[in-house]
């Protein structure tokens, strides 16, 4: 699943480490999400979207395979 996390971080001038701290996850989790190697749980997706003031659909781009 593709995400706009990296783009949103850069616009908001938030580092991977800062975002990870805010969400109580590791920096590695943020890296994996940004690279599409890990799909966020619904709870984590909600927290990320809420952090950036977006909907889940605005942050996570679902593509059928």
mmCIF file as Biopython writes it, N, C-alpha, C and O atoms, coordinates in Angstrom:
data_model
#
loop_
_atom_site.group_PDB
_atom_site.id
_atom_site.type_symbol
_atom_site.label_atom_id
_atom_site.label_alt_id
_atom_site.label_comp_id
_atom_site.label_asym_id
_atom_site.label_entity_id
_atom_site.label_seq_id
_atom_site.pdbx_PDB_ins_code
_atom_site.Cartn_x
_atom_site.Cartn_y
_atom_site.Cartn_z
_atom_site.occupancy
_atom_site.B_iso_or_equiv
_atom_site.auth_seq_id
_atom_site.auth_asym_id
_atom_site.pdbx_PDB_model_num
ATOM 1   N N  . UNK A ? 1  ? 0.841  -1.175 0.000  1.0 0.0 1  A 1 
ATOM 2   C CA . UNK A ? 1  ? 0.000  0.000  0.000  1.0 0.0 1  A 1 
ATOM 3   C C  . UNK A ? 1  ? 0.885  1.237  0.000  1.0 0.0 1  A 1 
ATOM 4   O O  . UNK A ? 1  ? 1.838  1.330  0.774  1.0 0.0 1  A 1 
ATOM 5   N N  . UNK A ? 2  ? 0.570  2.169  -0.857 1.0 0.0 2  A 1 
ATOM 6   C CA . UNK A ? 2  ? 1.329  3.411  -0.909 1.0 0.0 2  A 1 
ATOM 7   C C  . UNK A ? 2  ? 0.774  4.395  0.112  1.0 0.0 2  A 1 
ATOM 8   O O  . UNK A ? 2  ? -0.409 4.377  0.451  1.0 0.0 2  A 1 
ATOM 9   N N  . UNK A ? 3  ? 1.667  5.251  0.588  1.0 0.0 3  A 1 
ATOM 10  C CA . UNK A ? 3  ? 1.251  6.262  1.564  1.0 0.0 3  A 1 
ATOM 11  C C  . UNK A ? 3  ? 1.815  7.626  1.175  1.0 0.0 3  A 1 
ATOM 12  O O  . UNK A ? 3  ? 2.725  7.736  0.353  1.0 0.0 3  A 1 
ATOM 13  N N  . UNK A ? 4  ? 1.260  8.638  1.779  1.0 0.0 4  A 1 
ATOM 14  C CA . UNK A ? 4  ? 1.760  10.010 1.611  1.0 0.0 4  A 1 
ATOM 15  C C  . UNK A ? 4  ? 2.471  10.476 2.882  1.0 0.0 4  A 1 
ATOM 16  O O  . UNK A ? 4  ? 2.640  11.675 3.106  1.0 0.0 4  A 1 
ATOM 17  N N  . UNK A ? 5  ? 2.880  9.526  3.700  1.0 0.0 5  A 1 
ATOM 18  C CA . UNK A ? 5  ? 3.490  9.882  4.986  1.0 0.0 5  A 1 
ATOM 19  C C  . UNK A ? 5  ? 4.746  10.728 4.790  1.0 0.0 5  A 1 
ATOM 20  O O  . UNK A ? 5  ? 4.904  11.767 5.432  1.0 0.0 5  A 1 
ATOM 21  N N  . UNK A ? 6  ? 5.625  10.292 3.918  1.0 0.0 6  A 1 
ATOM 22  C CA . UNK A ? 6  ? 6.874  11.031 3.709  1.0 0.0 6  A 1 
ATOM 23  C C  . UNK A ? 6  ? 6.581  12.452 3.215  1.0 0.0 6  A 1 
ATOM 24  O O  . UNK A ? 6  ? 7.180  13.414 3.693  1.0 0.0 6  A 1 
ATOM 25  N N  . UNK A ? 7  ? 5.676  12.576 2.278  1.0 0.0 7  A 1 
ATOM 26  C CA . UNK A ? 7  ? 5.297  13.883 1.742  1.0 0.0 7  A 1 
ATOM 27  C C  . UNK A ? 7  ? 4.717  14.771 2.851  1.0 0.0 7  A 1 
ATOM 28  O O  . UNK A ? 7  ? 5.077  15.943 2.961  1.0 0.0 7  A 1 
ATOM 29  N N  . UNK A ? 8  ? 3.837  14.222 3.655  1.0 0.0 8  A 1 
ATOM 30  C CA . UNK A ? 8  ? 3.233  14.984 4.752  1.0 0.0 8  A 1 
ATOM 31  C C  . UNK A ? 8  ? 4.266  15.375 5.806  1.0 0.0 8  A 1 
ATOM 32  O O  . UNK A ? 8  ? 4.213  16.472 6.363  1.0 0.0 8  A 1 
ATOM 33  N N  . UNK A ? 9  ? 5.197  14.475 6.071  1.0 0.0 9  A 1 
ATOM 34  C CA . UNK A ? 9  ? 6.268  14.791 7.035  1.0 0.0 9  A 1 
ATOM 35  C C  . UNK A ? 9  ? 7.080  15.976 6.560  1.0 0.0 9  A 1 
ATOM 36  O O  . UNK A ? 9  ? 7.373  16.890 7.332  1.0 0.0 9  A 1 
ATOM 37  N N  . UNK A ? 10 ? 7.446  15.959 5.278  1.0 0.0 10 A 1 
ATOM 38  C CA . UNK A ? 10 ? 8.293  17.027 4.744  1.0 0.0 10 A 1 
ATOM 39  C C  . UNK A ? 10 ? 7.569  18.367 4.736  1.0 0.0 10 A 1 
ATOM 40  O O  . UNK A ? 10 ? 8.155  19.395 5.075  1.0 0.0 10 A 1 
ATOM 41  N N  . UNK A ? 11 ? 6.303  18.359 4.352  1.0 0.0 11 A 1 
ATOM 42  C CA . UNK A ? 11 ? 5.513  19.590 4.349  1.0 0.0 11 A 1 
ATOM 43  C C  . UNK A ? 11 ? 5.402  20.165 5.752  1.0 0.0 11 A 1 
ATOM 44  O O  . UNK A ? 11 ? 5.450  21.380 5.942  1.0 0.0 11 A 1 
ATOM 45  N N  . UNK A ? 12 ? 5.252  19.279 6.732  1.0 0.0 12 A 1 
ATOM 46  C CA . UNK A ? 12 ? 5.095  19.698 8.122  1.0 0.0 12 A 1 
ATOM 47  C C  . UNK A ? 12 ? 6.407  19.774 8.896  1.0 0.0 12 A 1 
ATOM 48  O O  . UNK A ? 12 ? 6.417  20.055 10.095 1.0 0.0 12 A 1 
ATOM 49  N N  . UNK A ? 13 ? 7.518  19.519 8.196  1.0 0.0 13 A 1 
ATOM 50  C CA . UNK A ? 13 ? 8.862  19.584 8.788  1.0 0.0 13 A 1 
ATOM 51  C C  . UNK A ? 13 ? 8.968  18.721 10.044 1.0 0.0 13 A 1 
ATOM 52  O O  . UNK A ? 13 ? 9.397  19.177 11.104 1.0 0.0 13 A 1 
ATOM 53  N N  . UNK A ? 14 ? 8.561  17.457 9.889  1.0 0.0 14 A 1 
ATOM 54  C CA . UNK A ? 14 ? 8.608  16.484 10.983 1.0 0.0 14 A 1 
ATOM 55  C C  . UNK A ? 14 ? 9.557  15.363 10.571 1.0 0.0 14 A 1 
ATOM 56  O O  . UNK A ? 14 ? 9.427  14.820 9.474  1.0 0.0 14 A 1 
ATOM 57  N N  . UNK A ? 15 ? 10.496 15.015 11.422 1.0 0.0 15 A 1 
ATOM 58  C CA . UNK A ? 15 ? 11.424 13.927 11.109 1.0 0.0 15 A 1 
ATOM 59  C C  . UNK A ? 15 ? 10.745 12.579 11.353 1.0 0.0 15 A 1 
ATOM 60  O O  . UNK A ? 15 ? 9.708  12.497 12.010 1.0 0.0 15 A 1 
ATOM 61  N N  . UNK A ? 16 ? 11.351 11.531 10.809 1.0 0.0 16 A 1 
ATOM 62  C CA . UNK A ? 16 ? 10.838 10.181 11.048 1.0 0.0 16 A 1 
ATOM 63  C C  . UNK A ? 16 ? 10.841 9.881  12.542 1.0 0.0 16 A 1 
ATOM 64  O O  . UNK A ? 16 ? 9.889  9.300  13.062 1.0 0.0 16 A 1 
ATOM 65  N N  . UNK A ? 17 ? 11.897 10.270 13.223 1.0 0.0 17 A 1 
ATOM 66  C CA . UNK A ? 17 ? 12.015 10.009 14.659 1.0 0.0 17 A 1 
ATOM 67  C C  . UNK A ? 17 ? 10.946 10.760 15.447 1.0 0.0 17 A 1 
ATOM 68  O O  . UNK A ? 17 ? 10.358 10.203 16.374 1.0 0.0 17 A 1 
ATOM 69  N N  . UNK A ? 18 ? 10.687 12.018 15.088 1.0 0.0 18 A 1 
ATOM 70  C CA . UNK A ? 18 ? 9.666  12.801 15.785 1.0 0.0 18 A 1 
ATOM 71  C C  . UNK A ? 18 ? 8.283  12.181 15.602 1.0 0.0 18 A 1 
ATOM 72  O O  . UNK A ? 18 ? 7.508  12.076 16.552 1.0 0.0 18 A 1 
ATOM 73  N N  . UNK A ? 19 ? 7.984  11.772 14.368 1.0 0.0 19 A 1 
ATOM 74  C CA . UNK A ? 19 ? 6.692  11.151 14.088 1.0 0.0 19 A 1 
ATOM 75  C C  . UNK A ? 19 ? 6.563  9.835  14.857 1.0 0.0 19 A 1 
ATOM 76  O O  . UNK A ? 19 ? 5.522  9.552  15.448 1.0 0.0 19 A 1 
ATOM 77  N N  . UNK A ? 20 ? 7.621  9.044  14.843 1.0 0.0 20 A 1 
ATOM 78  C CA . UNK A ? 20 ? 7.618  7.772  15.562 1.0 0.0 20 A 1 
ATOM 79  C C  . UNK A ? 20 ? 7.348  7.993  17.052 1.0 0.0 20 A 1 
ATOM 80  O O  . UNK A ? 20 ? 6.555  7.271  17.656 1.0 0.0 20 A 1 
ATOM 81  N N  . UNK A ? 21 ? 8.006  8.987  17.637 1.0 0.0 21 A 1 
ATOM 82  C CA . UNK A ? 21 ? 7.799  9.293  19.053 1.0 0.0 21 A 1 
ATOM 83  C C  . UNK A ? 21 ? 6.349  9.682  19.338 1.0 0.0 21 A 1 
ATOM 84  O O  . UNK A ? 21 ? 5.763  9.234  20.324 1.0 0.0 21 A 1 
ATOM 85  N N  . UNK A ? 22 ? 5.778  10.510 18.475 1.0 0.0 22 A 1 
ATOM 86  C CA . UNK A ? 22 ? 4.390  10.952 18.659 1.0 0.0 22 A 1 
ATOM 87  C C  . UNK A ? 22 ? 3.401  9.785  18.591 1.0 0.0 22 A 1 
ATOM 88  O O  . UNK A ? 22 ? 2.376  9.789  19.271 1.0 0.0 22 A 1 
ATOM 89  N N  . UNK A ? 23 ? 3.723  8.793  17.764 1.0 0.0 23 A 1 
ATOM 90  C CA . UNK A ? 23 ? 2.813  7.671  17.534 1.0 0.0 23 A 1 
ATOM 91  C C  . UNK A ? 23 ? 3.142  6.447  18.394 1.0 0.0 23 A 1 
ATOM 92  O O  . UNK A ? 23 ? 2.455  5.428  18.324 1.0 0.0 23 A 1 
ATOM 93  N N  . UNK A ? 24 ? 4.198  6.559  19.202 1.0 0.0 24 A 1 
ATOM 94  C CA . UNK A ? 24 ? 4.652  5.447  20.041 1.0 0.0 24 A 1 
ATOM 95  C C  . UNK A ? 24 ? 5.006  4.202  19.232 1.0 0.0 24 A 1 
ATOM 96  O O  . UNK A ? 24 ? 4.649  3.082  19.599 1.0 0.0 24 A 1 
ATOM 97  N N  . UNK A ? 25 ? 5.716  4.422  18.121 1.0 0.0 25 A 1 
ATOM 98  C CA . UNK A ? 25 ? 6.259  3.326  17.312 1.0 0.0 25 A 1 
ATOM 99  C C  . UNK A ? 25 ? 7.743  3.607  17.097 1.0 0.0 25 A 1 
ATOM 100 O O  . UNK A ? 25 ? 8.245  4.654  17.505 1.0 0.0 25 A 1 
ATOM 101 N N  . UNK A ? 26 ? 8.434  2.684  16.465 1.0 0.0 26 A 1 
ATOM 102 C CA . UNK A ? 26 ? 9.856  2.893  16.195 1.0 0.0 26 A 1 
ATOM 103 C C  . UNK A ? 26 ? 10.040 3.661  14.892 1.0 0.0 26 A 1 
ATOM 104 O O  . UNK A ? 26 ? 9.152  3.701  14.041 1.0 0.0 26 A 1 
ATOM 105 N N  . UNK A ? 27 ? 11.194 4.256  14.761 1.0 0.0 27 A 1 
ATOM 106 C CA . UNK A ? 27 ? 11.537 4.939  13.509 1.0 0.0 27 A 1 
ATOM 107 C C  . UNK A ? 27 ? 11.527 3.939  12.363 1.0 0.0 27 A 1 
ATOM 108 O O  . UNK A ? 27 ? 11.153 4.282  11.242 1.0 0.0 27 A 1 
ATOM 109 N N  . UNK A ? 28 ? 11.932 2.716  12.635 1.0 0.0 28 A 1 
ATOM 110 C CA . UNK A ? 28 ? 11.947 1.657  11.611 1.0 0.0 28 A 1 
ATOM 111 C C  . UNK A ? 28 ? 10.539 1.406  11.076 1.0 0.0 28 A 1 
ATOM 112 O O  . UNK A ? 28 ? 10.370 1.122  9.890  1.0 0.0 28 A 1 
ATOM 113 N N  . UNK A ? 29 ? 9.537  1.506  11.931 1.0 0.0 29 A 1 
ATOM 114 C CA . UNK A ? 29 ? 8.144  1.339  11.492 1.0 0.0 29 A 1 
ATOM 115 C C  . UNK A ? 29 ? 7.781  2.433  10.496 1.0 0.0 29 A 1 
ATOM 116 O O  . UNK A ? 29 ? 7.153  2.155  9.474  1.0 0.0 29 A 1 
ATOM 117 N N  . UNK A ? 30 ? 8.164  3.664  10.780 1.0 0.0 30 A 1 
ATOM 118 C CA . UNK A ? 30 ? 7.874  4.783  9.869  1.0 0.0 30 A 1 
ATOM 119 C C  . UNK A ? 30 ? 8.579  4.567  8.544  1.0 0.0 30 A 1 
ATOM 120 O O  . UNK A ? 30 ? 7.987  4.769  7.484  1.0 0.0 30 A 1 
ATOM 121 N N  . UNK A ? 31 ? 9.845  4.156  8.593  1.0 0.0 31 A 1 
ATOM 122 C CA . UNK A ? 31 ? 10.601 3.883  7.361  1.0 0.0 31 A 1 
ATOM 123 C C  . UNK A ? 31 ? 9.901  2.808  6.542  1.0 0.0 31 A 1 
ATOM 124 O O  . UNK A ? 31 ? 9.726  2.961  5.334  1.0 0.0 31 A 1 
ATOM 125 N N  . UNK A ? 32 ? 9.502  1.731  7.188  1.0 0.0 32 A 1 
ATOM 126 C CA . UNK A ? 32 ? 8.832  0.625  6.496  1.0 0.0 32 A 1 
ATOM 127 C C  . UNK A ? 32 ? 7.500  1.057  5.888  1.0 0.0 32 A 1 
ATOM 128 O O  . UNK A ? 32 ? 7.160  0.643  4.780  1.0 0.0 32 A 1 
ATOM 129 N N  . UNK A ? 33 ? 6.757  1.877  6.600  1.0 0.0 33 A 1 
ATOM 130 C CA . UNK A ? 33 ? 5.497  2.395  6.065  1.0 0.0 33 A 1 
ATOM 131 C C  . UNK A ? 33 ? 5.742  3.250  4.829  1.0 0.0 33 A 1 
ATOM 132 O O  . UNK A ? 33 ? 5.041  3.120  3.825  1.0 0.0 33 A 1 
ATOM 133 N N  . UNK A ? 34 ? 6.737  4.121  4.907  1.0 0.0 34 A 1 
ATOM 134 C CA . UNK A ? 34 ? 7.036  5.012  3.783  1.0 0.0 34 A 1 
ATOM 135 C C  . UNK A ? 34 ? 7.498  4.247  2.550  1.0 0.0 34 A 1 
ATOM 136 O O  . UNK A ? 34 ? 7.213  4.652  1.423  1.0 0.0 34 A 1 
ATOM 137 N N  . UNK A ? 35 ? 8.200  3.158  2.758  1.0 0.0 35 A 1 
ATOM 138 C CA . UNK A ? 35 ? 8.710  2.368  1.625  1.0 0.0 35 A 1 
ATOM 139 C C  . UNK A ? 35 ? 7.722  1.307  1.147  1.0 0.0 35 A 1 
ATOM 140 O O  . UNK A ? 35 ? 7.996  0.590  0.184  1.0 0.0 35 A 1 
ATOM 141 N N  . UNK A ? 36 ? 6.569  1.207  1.821  1.0 0.0 36 A 1 
ATOM 142 C CA . UNK A ? 36 ? 5.560  0.245  1.410  1.0 0.0 36 A 1 
ATOM 143 C C  . UNK A ? 36 ? 5.864  -1.191 1.785  1.0 0.0 36 A 1 
ATOM 144 O O  . UNK A ? 36 ? 5.276  -2.117 1.228  1.0 0.0 36 A 1 
ATOM 145 N N  . UNK A ? 37 ? 6.779  -1.385 2.727  1.0 0.0 37 A 1 
ATOM 146 C CA . UNK A ? 37 ? 7.131  -2.738 3.169  1.0 0.0 37 A 1 
ATOM 147 C C  . UNK A ? 37 ? 6.259  -3.220 4.313  1.0 0.0 37 A 1 
ATOM 148 O O  . UNK A ? 37 ? 6.321  -4.386 4.703  1.0 0.0 37 A 1 
ATOM 149 N N  . UNK A ? 38 ? 5.448  -2.321 4.848  1.0 0.0 38 A 1 
ATOM 150 C CA . UNK A ? 38 ? 4.620  -2.649 6.011  1.0 0.0 38 A 1 
ATOM 151 C C  . UNK A ? 38 ? 3.296  -1.914 5.870  1.0 0.0 38 A 1 
ATOM 152 O O  . UNK A ? 38 ? 3.272  -0.729 5.536  1.0 0.0 38 A 1 
ATOM 153 N N  . UNK A ? 39 ? 2.204  -2.608 6.121  1.0 0.0 39 A 1 
ATOM 154 C CA . UNK A ? 39 ? 0.883  -1.985 6.116  1.0 0.0 39 A 1 
ATOM 155 C C  . UNK A ? 39 ? 0.470  -1.693 7.553  1.0 0.0 39 A 1 
ATOM 156 O O  . UNK A ? 39 ? 0.525  -2.566 8.420  1.0 0.0 39 A 1 
ATOM 157 N N  . UNK A ? 40 ? 0.065  -0.482 7.783  1.0 0.0 40 A 1 
ATOM 158 C CA . UNK A ? 40 ? -0.325 -0.072 9.121  1.0 0.0 40 A 1 
ATOM 159 C C  . UNK A ? 40 ? -1.612 -0.760 9.552  1.0 0.0 40 A 1 
ATOM 160 O O  . UNK A ? 40 ? -2.489 -1.045 8.736  1.0 0.0 40 A 1 
ATOM 161 N N  . UNK A ? 41 ? -1.703 -1.018 10.842 1.0 0.0 41 A 1 
ATOM 162 C CA . UNK A ? 41 ? -2.971 -1.499 11.405 1.0 0.0 41 A 1 
ATOM 163 C C  . UNK A ? 41 ? -3.969 -0.349 11.284 1.0 0.0 41 A 1 
ATOM 164 O O  . UNK A ? 41 ? -3.583 0.800  11.070 1.0 0.0 41 A 1 
ATOM 165 N N  . UNK A ? 42 ? -5.233 -0.664 11.421 1.0 0.0 42 A 1 
ATOM 166 C CA . UNK A ? 42 ? -6.258 0.366  11.357 1.0 0.0 42 A 1 
ATOM 167 C C  . UNK A ? 42 ? -6.038 1.416  12.443 1.0 0.0 42 A 1 
ATOM 168 O O  . UNK A ? 42 ? -6.207 2.612  12.209 1.0 0.0 42 A 1 
ATOM 169 N N  . UNK A ? 43 ? -5.662 0.956  13.621 1.0 0.0 43 A 1 
ATOM 170 C CA . UNK A ? 43 ? -5.408 1.879  14.733 1.0 0.0 43 A 1 
ATOM 171 C C  . UNK A ? 43 ? -4.260 2.832  14.405 1.0 0.0 43 A 1 
ATOM 172 O O  . UNK A ? 43 ? -4.371 4.038  14.626 1.0 0.0 43 A 1 
ATOM 173 N N  . UNK A ? 44 ? -3.163 2.297  13.881 1.0 0.0 44 A 1 
ATOM 174 C CA . UNK A ? 44 ? -2.017 3.135  13.541 1.0 0.0 44 A 1 
ATOM 175 C C  . UNK A ? 44 ? -2.356 4.066  12.380 1.0 0.0 44 A 1 
ATOM 176 O O  . UNK A ? 44 ? -1.962 5.232  12.392 1.0 0.0 44 A 1 
ATOM 177 N N  . UNK A ? 45 ? -3.069 3.576  11.395 1.0 0.0 45 A 1 
ATOM 178 C CA . UNK A ? 45 ? -3.479 4.418  10.262 1.0 0.0 45 A 1 
ATOM 179 C C  . UNK A ? 45 ? -4.310 5.601  10.756 1.0 0.0 45 A 1 
ATOM 180 O O  . UNK A ? 45 ? -4.131 6.729  10.298 1.0 0.0 45 A 1 
ATOM 181 N N  . UNK A ? 46 ? -5.213 5.337  11.688 1.0 0.0 46 A 1 
ATOM 182 C CA . UNK A ? 46 ? -6.043 6.394  12.261 1.0 0.0 46 A 1 
ATOM 183 C C  . UNK A ? 46 ? -5.176 7.427  12.991 1.0 0.0 46 A 1 
ATOM 184 O O  . UNK A ? 46 ? -5.371 8.633  12.834 1.0 0.0 46 A 1 
ATOM 185 N N  . UNK A ? 47 ? -4.227 6.949  13.782 1.0 0.0 47 A 1 
ATOM 186 C CA . UNK A ? 47 ? -3.349 7.860  14.531 1.0 0.0 47 A 1 
ATOM 187 C C  . UNK A ? 47 ? -2.526 8.740  13.588 1.0 0.0 47 A 1 
ATOM 188 O O  . UNK A ? 47 ? -2.365 9.936  13.830 1.0 0.0 47 A 1 
ATOM 189 N N  . UNK A ? 48 ? -2.008 8.145  12.517 1.0 0.0 48 A 1 
ATOM 190 C CA . UNK A ? 48 ? -1.206 8.905  11.548 1.0 0.0 48 A 1 
ATOM 191 C C  . UNK A ? 48 ? -2.074 9.965  10.877 1.0 0.0 48 A 1 
ATOM 192 O O  . UNK A ? 48 ? -1.686 11.130 10.787 1.0 0.0 48 A 1 
ATOM 193 N N  . UNK A ? 49 ? -3.241 9.555  10.410 1.0 0.0 49 A 1 
ATOM 194 C CA . UNK A ? 49 ? -4.137 10.498 9.736  1.0 0.0 49 A 1 
ATOM 195 C C  . UNK A ? 49 ? -4.526 11.638 10.678 1.0 0.0 49 A 1 
ATOM 196 O O  . UNK A ? 49 ? -4.516 12.804 10.285 1.0 0.0 49 A 1 
ATOM 197 N N  . UNK A ? 50 ? -4.864 11.301 11.910 1.0 0.0 50 A 1 
ATOM 198 C CA . UNK A ? 50 ? -5.253 12.307 12.895 1.0 0.0 50 A 1 
ATOM 199 C C  . UNK A ? 50 ? -4.095 13.267 13.176 1.0 0.0 50 A 1 
ATOM 200 O O  . UNK A ? 50 ? -4.304 14.474 13.302 1.0 0.0 50 A 1 
ATOM 201 N N  . UNK A ? 51 ? -2.881 12.735 13.274 1.0 0.0 51 A 1 
ATOM 202 C CA . UNK A ? 51 ? -1.702 13.568 13.535 1.0 0.0 51 A 1 
ATOM 203 C C  . UNK A ? 51 ? -1.553 14.653 12.469 1.0 0.0 51 A 1 
ATOM 204 O O  . UNK A ? 51 ? -1.235 15.800 12.782 1.0 0.0 51 A 1 
ATOM 205 N N  . UNK A ? 52 ? -1.784 14.283 11.216 1.0 0.0 52 A 1 
ATOM 206 C CA . UNK A ? 52 ? -1.616 15.234 10.111 1.0 0.0 52 A 1 
ATOM 207 C C  . UNK A ? 52 ? -2.906 15.989 9.779  1.0 0.0 52 A 1 
ATOM 208 O O  . UNK A ? 52 ? -2.909 16.816 8.867  1.0 0.0 52 A 1 
ATOM 209 N N  . UNK A ? 53 ? -3.998 15.723 10.498 1.0 0.0 53 A 1 
ATOM 210 C CA . UNK A ? 53 ? -5.256 16.403 10.233 1.0 0.0 53 A 1 
ATOM 211 C C  . UNK A ? 53 ? -5.886 15.985 8.913  1.0 0.0 53 A 1 
ATOM 212 O O  . UNK A ? 53 ? -6.530 16.791 8.240  1.0 0.0 53 A 1 
ATOM 213 N N  . UNK A ? 54 ? -5.698 14.731 8.548  1.0 0.0 54 A 1 
ATOM 214 C CA . UNK A ? 54 ? -6.207 14.183 7.286  1.0 0.0 54 A 1 
ATOM 215 C C  . UNK A ? 54 ? -7.106 12.991 7.563  1.0 0.0 54 A 1 
ATOM 216 O O  . UNK A ? 54 ? -7.179 12.505 8.691  1.0 0.0 54 A 1 
ATOM 217 N N  . UNK A ? 55 ? -7.789 12.524 6.524  1.0 0.0 55 A 1 
ATOM 218 C CA . UNK A ? 55 ? -8.528 11.271 6.642  1.0 0.0 55 A 1 
ATOM 219 C C  . UNK A ? 55 ? -7.573 10.135 6.302  1.0 0.0 55 A 1 
ATOM 220 O O  . UNK A ? 55 ? -6.526 10.353 5.692  1.0 0.0 55 A 1 
ATOM 221 N N  . UNK A ? 56 ? -7.937 8.933  6.696  1.0 0.0 56 A 1 
ATOM 222 C CA . UNK A ? 56 ? -7.110 7.768  6.366  1.0 0.0 56 A 1 
ATOM 223 C C  . UNK A ? 56 ? -6.940 7.665  4.855  1.0 0.0 56 A 1 
ATOM 224 O O  . UNK A ? 56 ? -5.851 7.352  4.374  1.0 0.0 56 A 1 
ATOM 225 N N  . UNK A ? 57 ? -8.014 7.925  4.098  1.0 0.0 57 A 1 
ATOM 226 C CA . UNK A ? 57 ? -7.964 7.829  2.640  1.0 0.0 57 A 1 
ATOM 227 C C  . UNK A ? 57 ? -7.027 8.858  2.019  1.0 0.0 57 A 1 
ATOM 228 O O  . UNK A ? 57 ? -6.510 8.636  0.924  1.0 0.0 57 A 1 
ATOM 229 N N  . UNK A ? 58 ? -6.802 9.978  2.696  1.0 0.0 58 A 1 
ATOM 230 C CA . UNK A ? 58 ? -5.888 11.002 2.186  1.0 0.0 58 A 1 
ATOM 231 C C  . UNK A ? 58 ? -4.427 10.625 2.427  1.0 0.0 58 A 1 
ATOM 232 O O  . UNK A ? 58 ? -3.537 11.120 1.735  1.0 0.0 58 A 1 
ATOM 233 N N  . UNK A ? 59 ? -4.180 9.767  3.387  1.0 0.0 59 A 1 
ATOM 234 C CA . UNK A ? 59 ? -2.809 9.377  3.733  1.0 0.0 59 A 1 
ATOM 235 C C  . UNK A ? 59 ? -2.416 8.048  3.086  1.0 0.0 59 A 1 
ATOM 236 O O  . UNK A ? 59 ? -1.289 7.881  2.621  1.0 0.0 59 A 1 
ATOM 237 N N  . UNK A ? 60 ? -3.357 7.113  3.065  1.0 0.0 60 A 1 
ATOM 238 C CA . UNK A ? 60 ? -3.077 5.767  2.552  1.0 0.0 60 A 1 
ATOM 239 C C  . UNK A ? 60 ? -3.811 5.555  1.235  1.0 0.0 60 A 1 
ATOM 240 O O  . UNK A ? 60 ? -5.025 5.741  1.147  1.0 0.0 60 A 1 
ATOM 241 N N  . UNK A ? 61 ? -3.051 5.161  0.209  1.0 0.0 61 A 1 
ATOM 242 C CA . UNK A ? 61 ? -3.618 4.985  -1.121 1.0 0.0 61 A 1 
ATOM 243 C C  . UNK A ? 61 ? -3.779 3.509  -1.407 1.0 0.0 61 A 1 
ATOM 244 O O  . UNK A ? 61 ? -2.801 2.800  -1.643 1.0 0.0 61 A 1 
ATOM 245 N N  . UNK A ? 62 ? -5.022 3.048  -1.385 1.0 0.0 62 A 1 
ATOM 246 C CA . UNK A ? 62 ? -5.311 1.635  -1.607 1.0 0.0 62 A 1 
ATOM 247 C C  . UNK A ? 62 ? -5.330 1.341  -3.095 1.0 0.0 62 A 1 
ATOM 248 O O  . UNK A ? 62 ? -6.017 2.009  -3.868 1.0 0.0 62 A 1 
ATOM 249 N N  . UNK A ? 63 ? -4.559 0.326  -3.486 1.0 0.0 63 A 1 
ATOM 250 C CA . UNK A ? 63 ? -4.529 -0.119 -4.883 1.0 0.0 63 A 1 
ATOM 251 C C  . UNK A ? 63 ? -4.767 -1.619 -4.914 1.0 0.0 63 A 1 
ATOM 252 O O  . UNK A ? 63 ? -4.054 -2.382 -4.262 1.0 0.0 63 A 1 
ATOM 253 N N  . UNK A ? 64 ? -5.770 -2.039 -5.672 1.0 0.0 64 A 1 
ATOM 254 C CA . UNK A ? 64 ? -6.031 -3.466 -5.805 1.0 0.0 64 A 1 
ATOM 255 C C  . UNK A ? 64 ? -4.963 -4.086 -6.684 1.0 0.0 64 A 1 
ATOM 256 O O  . UNK A ? 64 ? -4.517 -3.490 -7.665 1.0 0.0 64 A 1 
ATOM 257 N N  . UNK A ? 65 ? -4.562 -5.292 -6.316 1.0 0.0 65 A 1 
ATOM 258 C CA . UNK A ? 65 ? -3.521 -5.967 -7.103 1.0 0.0 65 A 1 
ATOM 259 C C  . UNK A ? 65 ? -4.140 -6.837 -8.162 1.0 0.0 65 A 1 
ATOM 260 O O  . UNK A ? 65 ? -3.424 -7.486 -8.925 1.0 0.0 65 A 1 
#
